[in-house]
Amino acid sequence: MTKKNTLILISLTAAITVTSFVLVSGIKKKRRILQVQKQEIADEGYETAHDILYPLKSKQWRKYKVRYN
């Protein structure tokens, strides 16, 4: 391979690695936050605990609200 192709390959590999690391860490963080929220809701022990503990800031987001089973 030429020097240019090697440089492109290394930079592409680095970009993919960084991107995958950021995506995986974001998914883990979101999952951890949802686990904590679910546990707090379960500790409250009533049906509307989610609405009271974590109210939505805007009315437009209410239709996209995540339902917990």
N, CA and C atoms as a LAMMPS dump frame, in Angstrom:
ITEM: TIMESTEP
0
ITEM: NUMBER OF ATOMS
207
ITEM: BOX BOUNDS ff ff ff
-5.0000000000000000e+02 5.0000000000000000e+02
-5.0000000000000000e+02 5.0000000000000000e+02
-5.0000000000000000e+02 5.0000000000000000e+02
ITEM: ATOMS id mol type element x y z
1 1 1 N 0.839 -1.188 0
2 1 2 C 0 0 0
3 1 3 C 0.877 1.243 0
4 2 1 N 0.327 2.244 -0.574
5 2 2 C 1.058 3.5 -0.562
6 2 3 C 0.851 4.191 0.771
7 3 1 N 1.64 5.186 0.992
8 3 2 C 1.57 5.932 2.246
9 3 3 C 0.203 6.601 2.421
10 4 1 N -0.345 7.102 1.333
11 4 2 C -1.636 7.789 1.38
12 4 3 C -2.757 6.813 1.754
13 5 1 N -2.748 5.623 1.149
14 5 2 C -3.773 4.633 1.452
15 5 3 C -3.684 4.16 2.903
16 6 1 N -2.471 4.004 3.395
17 6 2 C -2.283 3.59 4.781
18 6 3 C -2.82 4.651 5.73
19 7 1 N -2.555 5.887 5.44
20 7 2 C -3.044 6.983 6.281
21 7 3 C -4.569 7.038 6.276
22 8 1 N -5.165 6.856 5.119
23 8 2 C -6.632 6.849 5.019
24 8 3 C -7.213 5.69 5.804
25 9 1 N -6.605 4.525 5.699
26 9 2 C -7.078 3.346 6.412
27 9 3 C -6.981 3.531 7.927
28 10 1 N -5.882 4.077 8.395
29 10 2 C -5.707 4.319 9.839
30 10 3 C -6.711 5.346 10.345
31 11 1 N -6.913 6.418 9.605
32 11 2 C -7.852 7.452 10.049
33 11 3 C -9.293 6.936 10.025
34 12 1 N -9.628 6.115 9.047
35 12 2 C -10.968 5.539 8.979
36 12 3 C -11.207 4.58 10.144
37 13 1 N -10.217 3.774 10.452
38 13 2 C -10.318 2.849 11.582
39 13 3 C -10.47 3.615 12.89
40 14 1 N -9.716 4.679 13.068
41 14 2 C -9.806 5.486 14.281
42 14 3 C -11.179 6.145 14.402
43 15 1 N -11.695 6.637 13.293
44 15 2 C -13.013 7.277 13.311
45 15 3 C -14.111 6.277 13.669
46 16 1 N -14.038 5.087 13.118
47 16 2 C -15.033 4.052 13.431
48 16 3 C -14.94 3.648 14.896
49 17 1 N -13.733 3.526 15.415
50 17 2 C -13.538 3.152 16.816
51 17 3 C -14.109 4.208 17.754
52 18 1 N -13.81 5.459 17.496
53 18 2 C -14.312 6.543 18.348
54 18 3 C -15.83 6.623 18.271
55 19 1 N -16.382 6.507 17.088
56 19 2 C -17.831 6.568 16.916
57 19 3 C -18.52 5.435 17.646
58 20 1 N -18 4.235 17.509
59 20 2 C -18.624 3.096 18.203
60 20 3 C -18.506 3.239 19.708
61 21 1 N -17.386 3.748 20.203
62 21 2 C -17.224 3.963 21.64
63 21 3 C -18.249 4.969 22.166
64 22 1 N -18.437 6.061 21.451
65 22 2 C -19.399 7.083 21.866
66 22 3 C -20.818 6.522 21.852
67 23 1 N -21.179 5.771 20.826
68 23 2 C -22.52 5.198 20.741
69 23 3 C -22.778 4.192 21.858
70 24 1 N -21.825 3.316 22.11
71 24 2 C -21.992 2.304 23.15
72 24 3 C -22.068 2.948 24.526
73 25 1 N -21.242 3.946 24.79
74 25 2 C -21.288 4.6 26.099
75 25 3 C -22.601 5.363 26.28
76 26 1 N -23.13 5.94 25.221
77 26 2 C -24.423 6.618 25.308
78 26 3 C -25.557 5.653 25.593
79 27 1 N -25.51 4.497 24.956
80 27 2 C -26.544 3.475 25.188
81 27 3 C -26.47 2.969 26.621
82 28 1 N -25.248 2.727 27.116
83 28 2 C -25.086 2.254 28.498
84 28 3 C -25.586 3.289 29.501
85 29 1 N -25.283 4.556 29.245
86 29 2 C -25.711 5.611 30.151
87 29 3 C -27.237 5.711 30.181
88 30 1 N -27.86 5.646 29.019
89 30 2 C -29.313 5.72 28.947
90 30 3 C -29.956 4.539 29.666
91 31 1 N -29.397 3.346 29.475
92 31 2 C -29.921 2.152 30.133
93 31 3 C -29.792 2.262 31.655
94 32 1 N -28.649 2.786 32.127
95 32 2 C -28.434 2.945 33.567
96 32 3 C -29.429 3.954 34.16
97 33 1 N -29.674 5.053 33.454
98 33 2 C -30.62 6.063 33.93
99 33 3 C -32.029 5.485 33.98
100 34 1 N -32.422 4.731 32.954
101 34 2 C -33.75 4.122 32.944
102 34 3 C -33.91 3.101 34.064
103 35 1 N -32.852 2.359 34.38
104 35 2 C -32.908 1.397 35.486
105 35 3 C -33.164 2.112 36.808
106 36 1 N -32.462 3.221 37.024
107 36 2 C -32.636 3.99 38.261
108 36 3 C -34.048 4.556 38.326
109 37 1 N -34.536 5.086 37.221
110 37 2 C -35.887 5.636 37.207
111 37 3 C -36.918 4.56 37.479
112 38 1 N -36.769 3.398 36.867
113 38 2 C -37.719 2.318 37.098
114 38 3 C -37.724 1.886 38.546
115 39 1 N -36.539 1.838 39.173
116 39 2 C -36.467 1.443 40.57
117 39 3 C -37.122 2.489 41.47
118 40 1 N -36.917 3.772 41.179
119 40 2 C -37.552 4.819 41.973
120 40 3 C -39.071 4.767 41.828
121 41 1 N -39.538 4.494 40.63
122 41 2 C -40.977 4.39 40.4
123 41 3 C -41.536 3.183 41.153
124 42 1 N -40.823 2.077 41.12
125 42 2 C -41.274 0.876 41.829
126 42 3 C -41.283 1.102 43.336
127 43 1 N -40.332 1.871 43.845
128 43 2 C -40.285 2.15 45.281
129 43 3 C -41.457 3.012 45.731
130 44 1 N -41.941 3.876 44.858
131 44 2 C -43.088 4.722 45.215
132 44 3 C -44.343 3.888 45.4
133 45 1 N -44.556 2.917 44.522
134 45 2 C -45.634 1.967 44.712
135 45 3 C -47.012 2.403 44.266
136 46 1 N -47.128 3.395 43.439
137 46 2 C -48.441 3.734 42.912
138 46 3 C -48.356 4.029 41.428
139 47 1 N -49.518 3.968 40.787
140 47 2 C -49.605 3.96 39.334
141 47 3 C -49.081 5.23 38.662
142 48 1 N -49.309 6.38 39.25
143 48 2 C -48.933 7.638 38.611
144 48 3 C -47.572 8.144 39.071
145 49 1 N -46.774 7.287 39.655
146 49 2 C -45.466 7.708 40.166
147 49 3 C -44.584 8.258 39.05
148 50 1 N -44.649 7.666 37.885
149 50 2 C -43.809 8.134 36.774
150 50 3 C -44.17 9.565 36.397
151 51 1 N -45.448 9.88 36.322
152 51 2 C -45.876 11.233 35.952
153 51 3 C -45.476 12.261 37.006
154 52 1 N -45.468 11.851 38.257
155 52 2 C -45.144 12.787 39.335
156 52 3 C -43.63 12.949 39.478
157 53 1 N -42.89 11.854 39.421
158 53 2 C -41.447 11.922 39.601
159 53 3 C -40.722 12.503 38.395
160 54 1 N -41.184 12.18 37.197
161 54 2 C -40.51 12.617 35.978
162 54 3 C -41.515 13.265 35.023
163 55 1 N -41.999 14.461 35.358
164 55 2 C -42.958 15.109 34.456
165 55 3 C -42.273 15.564 33.168
166 56 1 N -43.021 15.54 32.085
167 56 2 C -42.488 15.988 30.805
168 56 3 C -42.495 17.504 30.774
169 57 1 N -41.453 18.093 30.212
170 57 2 C -41.304 19.537 30.23
171 57 3 C -42.171 20.248 29.203
172 58 1 N -42.551 19.543 28.155
173 58 2 C -43.313 20.166 27.095
174 58 3 C -44.488 19.271 26.709
175 59 1 N -45.581 19.878 26.351
176 59 2 C -46.755 19.108 25.956
177 59 3 C -46.524 18.337 24.666
178 60 1 N -45.695 18.857 23.781
179 60 2 C -45.473 18.193 22.504
180 60 3 C -44.747 16.861 22.683
181 61 1 N -43.989 16.688 23.757
182 61 2 C -43.26 15.443 23.97
183 61 3 C -44.117 14.378 24.628
184 62 1 N -45.273 14.717 25.101
185 62 2 C -46.119 13.752 25.799
186 62 3 C -46.571 12.612 24.898
187 63 1 N -46.731 12.88 23.615
188 63 2 C -47.157 11.808 22.719
189 63 3 C -46.033 10.817 22.45
190 64 1 N -44.783 11.198 22.736
191 64 2 C -43.65 10.302 22.542
192 64 3 C -43.204 9.65 23.848
193 65 1 N -44.011 9.765 24.862
194 65 2 C -43.67 9.264 26.196
195 65 3 C -43.457 7.752 26.162
196 66 1 N -42.427 7.318 26.854
197 66 2 C -42.103 5.891 26.925
198 66 3 C -43.006 5.257 27.966
199 67 1 N -43.615 4.148 27.605
200 67 2 C -44.488 3.418 28.533
201 67 3 C -43.667 2.325 29.208
202 68 1 N -43.796 2.234 30.503
203 68 2 C -43.112 1.194 31.273
204 68 3 C -44.092 0.129 31.655
205 69 1 N -43.744 -1.114 31.409
206 69 2 C -44.616 -2.239 31.752
207 69 3 C -44.128 -2.926 32.985
